[in-house]
Amino acid sequence: MIRTPGRTSACAAALRSRRAFALVLPSCWLVLVVAWQLGCPLAGESGMGLRIATCLAFLIAVVWLANGVRVTAERELRRIRHIAEVTQRVLLRPPPPRLDGIALAAGQLSASRGASVGGDLYEVMSTPYGVRVVMGDVRGHGLAAIGAVAAVLGSFREAAHDEPQLAGVLRRLDRTLARHLRERCRAEHPAAGGGDPESPLAEEFVTVLLLEIAPNGDVHALNCGHPWPHRLGLGVRQLSPGDPLPPLGPFPLPAELPSLHCTRLLPGEALCLHTDGAEDARDGAGRFFALRDALAAAASPVSPRRVVDEVQRALLRHTGGRLSDDVALLVLRNDRVRVPVQSTAGGTARVGH
């Protein structure tokens, strides 16, 4: 249903009326009690009964007003949380349990109590070029980080289908982020006269990891300052096919962007992508979280949902529930089965994907 401006205004007016009604009546009652105490001749009588009645009326007014403030605050908190949950579902859509032969699961932990949206981002899409994945981390928190998350994810969801090479996808993300930062800078510094700033929000950046999983299991990647994923199967090993590029934002991309071949993901093996909050989490004694050990304990056997849940529980136990940074996890398992291909007459049988 599309809300018209008139309908939206009417809803806002009704909401303001309900808020006012919850506070106006007890406020009026309190004013009447005070006016009675100060101005009515009977209030000065020495009778104990009249004094008790006046005190009770004053106490009722105070309790009523305090309860109205509490109820209004709780209603606003529920409304804000609902809006945050809807925003999260729009920005970070829950991935399907299976996509083009890949089983997957994702999870997120926020460092801010009561917050459900942070600066972490991820998306998995089936495209004509294979299953494409993005995992990223926007510097900072709050509305500014959410705006950058929305810009990067929106660009990826279009570019993943349009660009035949990962390099083209990454350049689209870079241009979108640069445009977003310029628009933000103009909005925050209107004195510039609407022109493009020389260095818009130079301290803002986004780490990005792009993956492409081909039908045969080959995994290619482009990495801009993001942690490399871990491979889960016979043991746990962090991939390191090369040095990552700088994060998006502060520096321009190089002229050549060859994608790196990370590994070949065999049937039953999985990749775990994560943000740096998982590796940087510390306990009360300052010890870092042993992510590799947690993955090894949770990946026997490799179940994407189980790995995400077990690692999240281990993180919360290690930190005592006090995370210093948001943590996002994404696990992808290759469920494509090798199928024997019948040989032609006189040939030999071979195995295909």
C-alpha positions, 0 to 999 in steps of 0.5 A: 500500500502506498501512503499519500502525503495527506494520509501520512500527515493524518497518521502523524497528527493522530500519533501526536494527539495520542501522546498529548492525551497521555500527558495533558490529563494528568498535567491538568489534574496536577495544576488543579491540585496545586491551584487548590492548595495555593488559592482555595481558603478551605485548603488552609483549614487545620482539619486533618481530613482535608489535609490528607485528601489534598495530599492524596490528590497531589500524590495521585496526580504525580503518579498519574503523570509519571506513569503517562511519561513512562508509557509514552517512552515505552511506546516510542521505544517499541516504535523505534525498535520496530523501525530498526528491525524493518530497516535491517530486513530491507538492508540486510535481507536474510539469505535463503538457506540454499542458492544455486547449489550453495547452502548458506547462513548469516548472523550479526551481533551488534556492539550497541545495546538494543541496536539491530543495524550497524556498519556491517554488510553482506549479500549473496546473489545468484548471477549468470557469472556464478554465485557472487558474494559481498562482505563489508564493514563501514567505518563508524556506526549510526545513521551515517554508517547505515546510509553508506551500507544502503548505498554499497548494497544497492550498487552491488545488487545491480552490478552483480548481474550487470558486470561480467567481471568482478573488477567491474562490480568493484568499480561500480561500488567505488563510484557509488560510495564516492557519490554518496560521500560527496552528497553527504558532505554537501548536506553537512556543509551547505556553506560550500555553495553546493559545489563538490568538496575537494576531499569529501569525508576523507576519514570515511572508508569501507572494507569490501570483500567480493567473491565469485563461486563458479559452477566448478567450485573455483573461488575468485576474489577482490579484497579491499582491506577486508579479512580473508575468509576461512575454508572449512572442511578437513580442518580450518585454514584462512585463505591468503591468495595475495595482499588486499587493496586499500579500503574503498573511499580514501584512495582511487582504485588501480588501473588494473584489477585482476581477480585472485584465485583463492581456492577450489571449493569441493562438495561439502567444503565451506567458506566462512566470511566475517568482519574484523570484529570477530578477530578483534574481540577481547575478553576481560584480560585483553586476550583476543578471540580464537576465531580459528579454534571456534570454527574448528569446534563448530565445523564438525560436521560443516553446517552453515547455520550451526557454525554461525550459531556456535561461533556467536555463542563462543564470542559472547562467552569470550567477551562476557556479552560486551562486544567492542565492535559489530560482528557479521558472519556468513558461511557458504557450503558447496552442496553441488554433487559430483555426478558421473557422466556416462561415456560415449561408445568406446569412451571411458566414464568421467566425473563432472560437476 
